[in-house]
Protein backbone atom coordinates (compact mmCIF):
# COMPACT_ATOMS: atom_id res chain seq x y z
CA UNK A 1 0.00 0.00 0.00
CA UNK A 2 2.72 2.50 0.93
CA UNK A 3 4.61 1.75 -2.27
CA UNK A 4 1.53 2.62 -4.34
CA UNK A 5 1.08 5.93 -2.52
CA UNK A 6 4.68 6.90 -3.28
CA UNK A 7 4.21 5.89 -6.92
CA UNK A 8 1.08 8.05 -7.05
CA UNK A 9 2.87 11.01 -5.51
CA UNK A 10 5.76 10.49 -7.94
CA UNK A 11 3.38 10.38 -10.90
CA UNK A 12 1.68 13.61 -9.85
CA UNK A 13 4.99 15.32 -9.19
CA UNK A 14 6.35 14.08 -12.53
CA UNK A 15 3.44 15.54 -14.47
CA UNK A 16 3.52 18.78 -12.49
CA UNK A 17 7.26 19.23 -13.05
CA UNK A 18 7.00 18.39 -16.76
CA UNK A 19 4.18 20.89 -17.33
CA UNK A 20 5.99 23.55 -15.32
CA UNK A 21 9.28 23.04 -17.17
CA UNK A 22 7.54 23.24 -20.54
CA UNK A 23 5.83 26.48 -19.51
CA UNK A 24 9.01 28.04 -18.14
CA UNK A 25 10.93 27.05 -21.28
CA UNK A 26 8.25 28.55 -23.55
CA UNK A 27 8.11 31.75 -21.46
CA UNK A 28 11.90 32.01 -21.61
CA UNK A 29 11.86 31.47 -25.37
CA UNK A 30 9.18 34.11 -25.87
CA UNK A 31 11.20 36.55 -23.76
CA UNK A 32 14.44 35.72 -25.59
CA UNK A 33 12.76 36.42 -28.91
CA UNK A 34 11.52 39.76 -27.59
CA UNK A 35 7.88 38.74 -27.94
CA UNK A 36 7.07 38.81 -24.24
CA UNK A 37 8.20 40.77 -21.21
CA UNK A 38 6.92 39.05 -18.07
CA UNK A 39 7.58 42.23 -16.08
CA UNK A 40 5.07 44.04 -18.30
CA UNK A 41 2.73 41.14 -19.01
CA UNK A 42 -0.37 43.25 -18.44
CA UNK A 43 0.61 45.57 -21.27
CA UNK A 44 1.42 42.75 -23.70
CA UNK A 45 -0.67 42.61 -26.85
CA UNK A 46 -3.81 40.48 -26.60
CA UNK A 47 -2.47 38.24 -29.38
CA UNK A 48 0.68 37.42 -27.42
CA UNK A 49 -1.33 36.82 -24.25
CA UNK A 50 -3.61 34.51 -26.23
CA UNK A 51 -0.58 32.55 -27.47
CA UNK A 52 0.68 32.27 -23.87
CA UNK A 53 -2.76 31.09 -22.76
CA UNK A 54 -2.89 28.46 -25.51
CA UNK A 55 0.54 27.01 -24.87
CA UNK A 56 -0.10 26.90 -21.14
CA UNK A 57 -3.32 24.99 -21.81
CA UNK A 58 -1.48 22.55 -24.09
CA UNK A 59 1.33 22.09 -21.55
CA UNK A 60 -1.21 21.51 -18.79
CA UNK A 61 -2.79 18.78 -20.91
CA UNK A 62 0.68 17.30 -21.47
CA UNK A 63 1.44 17.33 -17.75
CA UNK A 64 -1.83 15.57 -16.96
CA UNK A 65 -1.19 13.05 -19.74
CA UNK A 66 2.19 12.32 -18.14
CA UNK A 67 0.56 11.90 -14.72
CA UNK A 68 -1.91 9.43 -16.18
CA UNK A 69 0.84 7.49 -17.93
CA UNK A 70 2.92 7.26 -14.75
CA UNK A 71 0.00 6.42 -12.43
CA UNK A 72 0.21 2.98 -10.83
CA UNK A 73 -3.60 2.65 -11.17
CA UNK A 74 -6.61 4.87 -11.91
CA UNK A 75 -4.88 7.17 -14.42
CA UNK A 76 -7.88 9.46 -14.77
CA UNK A 77 -8.04 10.02 -11.01
CA UNK A 78 -4.36 10.96 -10.96
CA UNK A 79 -4.79 13.40 -13.85
CA UNK A 80 -7.76 15.00 -12.12
CA UNK A 81 -5.83 15.33 -8.85
CA UNK A 82 -3.23 17.35 -10.74
CA UNK A 83 -6.07 19.36 -12.26
CA UNK A 84 -7.42 20.21 -8.81
CA UNK A 85 -3.93 21.14 -7.64
CA UNK A 86 -3.62 23.33 -10.73
CA UNK A 87 -6.96 24.94 -9.97
CA UNK A 88 -5.84 25.75 -6.44
CA UNK A 89 -2.55 27.19 -7.67
CA UNK A 90 -4.32 29.16 -10.40
CA UNK A 91 -6.79 30.63 -7.93
CA UNK A 92 -4.02 31.54 -5.52
CA UNK A 93 -1.84 33.05 -8.25
CA UNK A 94 -4.73 35.05 -9.68
CA UNK A 95 -5.68 36.46 -6.28
CA UNK A 96 -2.16 37.60 -5.50
CA UNK A 97 -1.24 38.72 -9.02
CA UNK A 98 -4.59 39.90 -10.38
CA UNK A 99 -3.20 43.28 -11.38
CA UNK A 100 -0.25 41.71 -13.28
CA UNK A 101 -2.33 40.43 -16.20
CA UNK A 102 -5.57 41.10 -18.01
CA UNK A 103 -8.62 39.84 -16.13
CA UNK A 104 -9.56 37.53 -19.02
CA UNK A 105 -6.15 35.84 -18.81
CA UNK A 106 -6.52 35.25 -15.07
CA UNK A 107 -9.98 33.80 -15.59
CA UNK A 108 -8.79 31.62 -18.48
CA UNK A 109 -5.98 30.14 -16.39
CA UNK A 110 -8.45 29.30 -13.62
CA UNK A 111 -11.07 27.88 -15.99
CA UNK A 112 -8.68 25.68 -17.97
CA UNK A 113 -7.27 23.74 -15.00
CA UNK A 114 -9.95 21.06 -14.77
CA UNK A 115 -10.69 20.68 -18.52
CA UNK A 116 -6.98 20.30 -19.30
CA UNK A 117 -6.69 17.57 -16.65
CA UNK A 118 -9.72 15.76 -18.07
CA UNK A 119 -8.39 16.03 -21.64
CA UNK A 120 -4.91 14.85 -20.59
CA UNK A 121 -6.33 11.86 -18.73
CA UNK A 122 -8.76 10.96 -21.51
CA UNK A 123 -6.08 11.31 -24.16
CA UNK A 124 -3.90 8.84 -22.27
CA UNK A 125 -6.80 6.38 -21.89
CA UNK A 126 -7.68 6.72 -25.58
CA UNK A 127 -4.09 6.13 -26.67
CA UNK A 128 -3.72 3.15 -24.32
CA UNK A 129 -6.96 1.61 -25.64
CA UNK A 130 -5.86 2.22 -29.22
CA UNK A 131 -2.50 0.56 -28.57
CA UNK A 132 -4.19 -2.40 -26.87
CA UNK A 133 -6.48 -3.00 -29.86
CA UNK A 134 -3.64 -2.82 -32.40
CA UNK A 135 -1.38 -5.25 -30.53
Buried (B, 14 or more C-beta within 10 A) or exposed (E): EEEEEEBBEBBBEBBBEBBBEBBEEBBEEBEEEEBBEEEEBBEBEEEBBBBBBEBBBBBBBBBBBBBBBBBBEEBBEBBBBBBEBBBEBBBEBBEEEEEBBBEEBBEBBBEBBBEBBBBBBBBBBEEEEEEEEEE
